[in-house]
Amino acid sequence: MPSGERRLHNRLAVLRAERGMSRLDLARALDVNHQTVGYLERGDYSPSLELALRIGEVFGLPLEAVFSTRPFTPLSEQVYGNGQASEASQ
Amino acid sequence: MNDRIPPGTQAERREFARDWIRQRQIALPGVRLSRFTRRIAVGCFYCLVAAMPIAYQWPLGYGFWLYLAAVGIMWAAVNFSIPAYDRIGDSELDERERELRLRARAMAYRIISVAFVVLTFYFLFAATTNFGLPMPSRASDAGGLLVPALWVVLTLPRVILAWTIPTPVREA
C-alpha cells in the first residue's frame, strides 16, 4: 500500500460518477473485486500497468487523464479557469 | 458477481451456488471490522497466545476453559474479519488480492525464519554457558513453549493479512 511511498492520484470516482457507474459495475467491467475499485479510489492501492490500461479502456480515456503522480486540479477549474468558474456560476 | 440463479440442471445450479459462495468469501469478510479494530483483535489474540505457557500449567477447570474460549473468540474475530484469500485459487483473485496474499506469506516466512534463528542461538548459548538463562527442563515446559510457537507459525499469514488490509470500502 502506498502509505510512505509516492502516491498515485486518480480521477476514478469522478469518472465513475459522470458515467453513473457503481463500484460494482466498474469492478465487473475490469474483472476485479469491488473492494479493489474502492481501494484504488481511496489511493490505498496503486494499480499495475495492465489494470491502469484496462481502466483507461473502460472510460475511453488516455492513462494521463485518469492517473497522475501530482494531485489533479478540479475539472471545473480546468474547463473554466480559476476566476471564471465563479463568474459563470453567478 | 452475478446473483441470479441460472435456469438449468440441478448440477449446474449447484455449481453456480458453489461458485457464488466462493466469490462471496473473497469479496466480503464475514465480520466487517476497521483496520484499527482488527489490529486490537490481533494484539489481544497474540497476548492470549503469549500467555499459553502459563495457562499450560493450570489445572483443567473453568479458568482454563474460559481461557481457551477467549483464544477461540479472538481467533474467530481475526479470521472472519478478512477475506478468504488464502483458501482460494489464484485465478479467482485479482492482482491486488494476489499481491496482498503473497506479501503476507513472504512477511510471515521472514518473521518465522528470524525467530527460528534467534531461538536456536539462544538455546545453544543457554545450554553451553553458565549464565543461568532460563531453559525448558521438563517435557511440560517444552510443551508450554511449543504449543504457542505452533499457533504463531500456523496463524501468522492470516494475522499479517488482518494487520495490513485497509478498512473495507462500502459498496456504492
Interface residues (C-beta under 8 A of the other chain):
Chain A: M1 S22 R23 L24 R28 D31 V32 N33 H34 Q35 T36 V37 G38 Y39 E41 R42 D44 Y45 P47 S48 E50 L51
Chain B: M1 I26 A27 P83 L93 D94 E95 R96 E97 T164 P166 P168 V169 R170 E171 A172
